[in-house]
């Protein structure tokens, strides 16, 4: 049995005279119902996304428009092992995309009050920016205290990213410095996260919560 949801979003943004940003996002998100095998639960799914990005620049008799049409198929698989009533093991693998924000594909200068130096560059967008694509893996465990008294969890993850978006400062042909987002290349994120919460039995409504995360990132710039 398949469940599907179709969403169409259209945005138009005019920040200053001559600048326009338009995004059209179509999603078809069918998900296969959970597959239960004893204490094991599998949840496969797939997400189809059609994404159109358009940025136009028209100022001082200059006219430039950039369009990008992207189609993505993002499958996923989630696994749950209910070892006991209080202990779970979870894992997943999923493909995802991260679309550029409005100001990242906006061609104008965000703040004209800065000096345009290397220390205080003009911030602008990038008409040629592409969405980030990632493949992520996760593995974690949960322990639930009796009587809904709280939970302890640990989760490890590995995420491989293509077309990673980061802001770069460069010297323009006009002698001013500009800070703009670019697709710099590939990146790998990995880490482990510890999380816990516990209710205080003798004080009604009081609980404590703690979180600790270790993360490591590696970026390989492609020079694009």
N, C-alpha and C positions, 0 to 999 in steps of 0.2 A: 504494500500500500504506500502510495507516494503522496506527500503533501507539497503544495507549491504556493509560492507567493510571488507576485509580480509587482514591482514598484517602479514608477517612473518619476524622476525628480528633475526639474529644470530650474536653474538659477540664472539670473542676469544681474550683474552688479556694475554700476557706473560710479567709479570713485572720483574721477575728475573729468572735465570736458576732454573728450578724445580717447578715453580709456574704457574698455569694456571687457568683461569676463563672463563667459557663459559655459555652464556645465550641464550635460544631459547624462543621466545615469539610469540604466535599465537593469533590473535584477530579476532573475528567475531562480528561485531557491528551493528545489525539490529535496526533500530529506526522507530517506527510507526509515520506516518505523524501527524501533529498537528490536534487536534480536536477542532473546533471552535463552541462555543455555545453563540451567542450574543457577549457580552463583555468578555467572559471567554474563555481561551485557555488552553487546556490540551496537554502535550507532554509526552507520555509514551515511555519508551525505555528499552532495555536490552542489556547487553554487556557480551559476553562469552569470557573468556580468558583461554588459556592453556599455562602454564609457566613451563619450565624446567630449572633448575639451577644446574650447575656442577662445583665443585671446586676440584682441585687436588693439592697435595703436594708431591713432589718427590725430596728429598734432603738428602745428606749424607746417602744413602742406605735406606732411609725411603720412604715408598710409601703409601699414603692415599688419597682416593677419596671419596667425598660425593656428592650424587645426591638428588635432590628434584623435584618431579613432582606434579604440582598443577593445579587444574581445578576450575575455579570460574565462577559463574553466578551472575552478578551484575545488578539487575533491578533498574530503576529510574522512577520518576514521577515528572514533573514540571508543575506548575500551574501559570497562569497569569490572573489577573483581571484588565481590563482596565476601571477603574471607570469613568474617564473623559479623555479628550485629554492630560491632564497634570499630572494625578495621576494614578499610577499603584501600585498594590499589587502583590507580588511574593512569592511563596513558593515552596519547593521541598523536596523530600526525595530520597536518593540514597545510594546504596552500592558501595564501592570502595576498591581497594587494592593498596598497596604501596610496590613495589618490592625492595629488597636490592640493594644497589649500588655495583659497582665492588669492591671498596676497602673494603666494609663491609663483603664480603665473600672471600677475599684474605687472604691466609694462612700465608704469609710472614710478616716480620716486615717492616713497612712503612719507618721509620726513625731510622737508626742504630747509629746515632750520639748522641742520648740521653743516660742518665745514667742508665735507667731501674729502677729508684727509684720510690717511691710512688708519689713524687712531679714531677718527669719527667719519666713517664712510657713509655715502648715500645708500639707503636700503631700497632695493627694487626687486622685481620678480624676474622670471625667466620664461619667455614665450615657448621655449623648446623643451620644457620640463616634462619628463615621463613618469608614470606611476612606479612606485617601488613594488617589487615582487618578492615574496618570501616563501620559504618552506620551513615549517617548524615542527619540532618533536618535543614532547613533554612526557615526563614520568614522575608520578608522585604517590604519596601515601597519606592516609588520614586516620586519626584515632579519635573517636567520640567518647567523651566522658559519660558516665551513667547519668540518667535522669536529665538529659539535655544540659549537662553542666559545663559544656564547652567542647573545644576541639583543638587538636594539635595536628599540624600538617607539615610536610616537606615536599618540595617540588623542584625538579631539575628540568632545564630546558636548553635546547639548541635551536638557533634560528639562522638560516642562511638567506641573505638578502641580495638581490640583484637590482641594479639601478638605484643604489642608495642615495638619498637626498640629503645634502648638507650645504650650508651656506659658506661661500668663499669670498674673500676680499681680493679684488683685482683692480689694476690701474686702467682706466678708460682712455680712449684716444683723445679725449678732451682735457686730460691732465688731472681729472678727479678720480678718487677711489670709490668703487661701488661694491656693495655686499649683496650677493644674490645667490639663490639656491641653484645647485647643479646636481646632475646625476653623476656622482663621482666614481662609481664602480661597484665592487662587491664588498660585502661585510658579513662577518660571522659574530653572532652574539651567543654567549653561553653563560649559564649561571645556576645557582641553587638558592632557594628561598625557604626560610623557616617561618612559620606563622602559628600563633596560638592565642586562644582566648579561654578564660575560665571565670565562671560566675562565683561570686563570694556568697557562700550559703547562709552565713549568719548576718549579712547585710542585704536586705531586699533591694533588688534592682541594680546592684553594683557588680561590675565585672572588670577584669583586667585583660589587656590585649597587648601582644608583642609581635614584632616582625623584624627579621634579619635577612638581608639579601647580599649575596656575593655575585658580582657580574664581571665578565671579561669580554672585551670587544676587539675585533681585528678588522681593519679596513684595508682593502687593496684598491688603490686608485687606478682607473683605466686611462686617465689623461683625456677623457672625452670632455 
